[in-house]
Amino acid sequence: MSEIWADKYRPQELRELVGQPQAIREMLGWAESWRKGKPSKPALLLYGPAGTGKTAAAQVLAEQMGWDLVELNASDERTFSVINQVAGTAAATGTLFAGTEGKRLVVLDEADNVYGVADRGGYRAIEKLLERPQNPIVLIANDQYEIPWNIRAACLAINFRRVQQDAIVGALQRICRAEKIGVEPLALKVIAETAHGDLRSAINDLQALAEGKKRLTVKDVVLYRRDREANIFDVVSQLLRATTAKQARELLWSLDMPPEDVLAWIDENVPRVLVDPADLERVYEAIARADVFLGRTRRRQAYGMWGYASDMVTAGVAMARQGELKYVRFQLPSVITKMSRTKVARATRDGIARKVAKRCHTSSHVARKDFLPYLGVIFRHDKKTAERIAAELELGEAEVGYLVKA
Amino acid sequence: MVEAEEIWVEKYRPEKLSEIVGHDEVVSRLQSFVEKKSLPHLLFAGPAGTGKTSAALCIARELFGDGWRQNLLELNASDERGIDTIRTKVKDYARTRPIGDVPYKLILLDESDALTPDAQHALRRTMEMYTHTARFILDCNYSSRIIEPIQSRCAIFRFRRLAEKDIAQMLKRIARAEKLTLDEDGIKAIIYVSEGDMRRAINVLQAAATLKRKVDEKVIYGVSSAARQEEVKEMLTLALAGKFEEARSKLFSMLINQGLAGEDVLQQVHREVMGLDLPEPVKVKLIDKVGEVDFRLTEGANERIQLEALLAHFCLIGDRVRTT
C-alpha cells in the first residue's frame, strides 16, 4: 500500500483541522501566551475520543509556532528517564531549524495510559515538569479524568469533540478530489455514519474501499460493511480447517472479538460440522480448557490467562479437529436467544423459588431443585391443595400459571 | 402468624429437639446446651435433608419460646449478595438486645460453605465482633470447606445421612396423619428416589398423595418422572447413543429453564454413572472425568461449556463401546 491517507492528508495549518473550531482558538491563545513569555498555563491537555485530531493538532501547532517537536509516548517507561533531559532544559541555541525560538513543544501522547509506570513515578515526573516548565507541553488523553487532578489543574484542558458527520463527508470529498476518484455522495455519507465521529477511521475506510478505483458507489460501501460483520462465519470455518497452530491463532487477530464470543460461536456450530465423535470430544475439551482459563481470568483478575484462552479456542480447536467436516450453514449462538426468550418465565420461576425458600427455611436454589418440580405435580393434579398452597405462599396469578404449566 | 401449614415439609417439621429422628447423640448434646441456656457457636455439617436446619430451628424455639422468630436471623449464604450484605444484616440485627432472658440472639447461616475462603475470613471477624450479643449456627454440607479459624471457634456436629428406618418412620407418621395408605414398597421407592434426603422424601410423598390416596411403588415412580427427576439419565442415554445435540438440548433445559445449578446436574450424573449399561472399567474412567469437571466448576469455569464437554466425552465413550 502507498502512503496512509490519514497521514497524507493531515492538516498543514491549524485552521485546516476538521471540525474543531473552538479547540483551535483556545490552542492558539495558549501558544501566543507562551511566545510572549508569559504562559497562561504550563501545559495543554487535549482530550477526546480517538480520531478527532488531537495529535495532528499538536503537531501542526508546533509547525505553526516554529517550535521543535518532541513526541513522547507516556506509556513507554523509558520516557521518564529522558523526560527531564528533553523537556526540562531550553533547547540548545542554534537548533537545527533556523528561526525556531529555542523552544521545544513536548507532546506526551496517551497521558491517560501511564498504567504500569505510574508506580515508577510516571505522574510524579510529569508533575515535576509542570512546576517549572522550560518548554510548552501538550498532554494528550482520551479520558481527562484518568489524569490525576493536580496535573489536570496545571493544564488548560481542551475538549476535542466527535467530528460531525457533515464535516467528515466534507473531508472525505476533498480527499476523493485530490485522488481523482468519482464518488456517489451517499457512499461517503454511509462511511461517515459508520465512523461515529472518528475521522481517522473514516479516512482509513475510504482508502480501503476506494484506493486505485475510478469510482466509488454506495453498493461498494454497503457490501464492505456487511463483510465486516459477516467475518465471524468465515473465521469459524477457516479455524476448523487451519492446518497449523500459528495460522489458527492469527485468525483471531483478523477478527475484533474476545475469546468468549469466539468460544460461543464454536460451541454452537461444531456439533453440526464434525463427523467423528473423537473430533467432537477433542474440540470440546479444547473449548473447555479455554473456558477454564477464562474462569481464572475472571475469578482472580489474572488477565495474563486471556492469552491461553485465546490460543486454546483457536489453535487448540484447530488441532483437535482431525477428521472430515460436513458443510452446513453456520448459526448464531442460540444460547443468547434462548436466554432472552425464557427471561420472563425464569423471573417468575425465581420469584416462586424465593417465596418457597423463605417459607421453608432454605435457599432459592434448593427451592428450584427440590420443591418446584413437586409443587408442579401438585398444582397440575390437585386444584384444592394448589389453591391453599398458593394462598399460603402468596403466589400471584402468573406464578400459579407457571407451576401449572411447568 | 402461623396459619395452617400446607407444605408438608413445614407442617411436619419437628418443633422440639426430641422429635428429631436419627441423630440421638447430637440431639442429647444440643439439649444440654439449651437446658443451661449456654450455647457456643455451632457448625452443623452434613448432606441435604438430614435435619440441620430443623435442629437449628428447634434450638431457637426451645431457647426463646414464643418469641423465637424475633430472636433468630435466618440467612442463606447462597442467596445473599456477598459477604458485605451478610455483614450488614448481622450488624443491624445484633445491635439490639435480645427479647427475653437469654443474653444473646441466634444467627443461622445456611449453606455457609458457599462462601469463598476470603468471605469466610470476613465472617470470622464478624462473629468475633458480636460474640457478646449473638451466637452463630453455621450449616454446611462439608465442614472441610469451612476455614480452620471458624471451625476452631465452633462446636462441630456431624449430621449423617439418615438411615432408611428413620425416613420410613417419618413417612408412616405423615401417612397416618394425612389418612393415606402407604405400603412398604411405596416407602422403599420414596427412599430410593429421594436418595435418603428427608426433605425430598416428604415432597415426593405430598406430590404422590395428590395423584392417589393409595401410595404404592408405581405412583412414586410416576411422580418422580412427572417431576423430571429422570432427565439427567435421559440426557446421558442420548449422549451415549451419539445424539449430542439432543442431549445438549436437555442440558440447556435443565440449566436455563429449570434453573438447576451445574453442580446439581453433575452430582446426579455422578450418581447415574454406576447404573449405566457400560463396562465396569469405563464407569470408573467416567467418574474420574466427572470429578475433573466438578473441580473446574469450583475454579470458576462456565458450567454450560464444561457440561457440554462432558457430554461430548460420553458420546465418544458410547461410540467406542459400540464399535468394540
Interface residues (C-beta under 8 A of the other chain):
Chain A: L263 D267 P271 R272 P277 A278 L280 E281 V283 Y284 E285 I287 A288 D291 V292 L294 G295 R296 R298 R299 V335 K338 M339 T342 A345 R346 R349 D350 A353 R354 V356 A357 R359 C360 H361 T362 S363 S364 H365 V366 R368 K369 D370 F371 L372 P373 Y374 L375 G376 V377 I378 R380 H381 D382 T385 R388 I389 A391 E392
Chain B: E3 A4 E5 E6 I7 V9 E10 A48 G49 T53 L57 E74 N76 S78 D79 D110 E111 D197 R199 R200 N203 V204 Q206 A207 T210 L211 V223 A226 A227 R228 Q229 G242 F244 E245 R248 F252 I256 N257 Q258 G259 L260 A261 D264 V293 R296 E299 G300 A301 N302 R304 I305 Q306 E308 A309 A312 H313 C315 L316 G318 D319
